[in-house]
Amino acid sequence: MVMGSHSIRTSIDVPRELHRRLHEAAARKGCSARQLILKSIEQAVQDALPERRQRRLDLTRPIVPSRGKPFDLTNEQIHELLQLP
């Protein structure tokens, strides 16, 4: 991959043994050490993002807990009680 104007060159000191293992791992995966490093950095950044809260309202339980006795009314009985037109 050719570096373009959207890239920033940086350098880090890597212990010799880790450097050797990095190149071995990249060879096993069939990619360059650079590609393996970039993929690992992307994964670390993704893992560090805060989890998004679930935006859908959970309707499996009541939003407001019941404080009265349960009742058993049909739709017709409810309409009679409300005296809807």
PyMOL commands that set and color helices and strands:
alter all, ss='L'
color gray80, all
select helices_A, chain A and resi 16-29+33-48+75-82
alter helices_A, ss='H'
color red, helices_A
deselect
rebuild
show_as cartoon
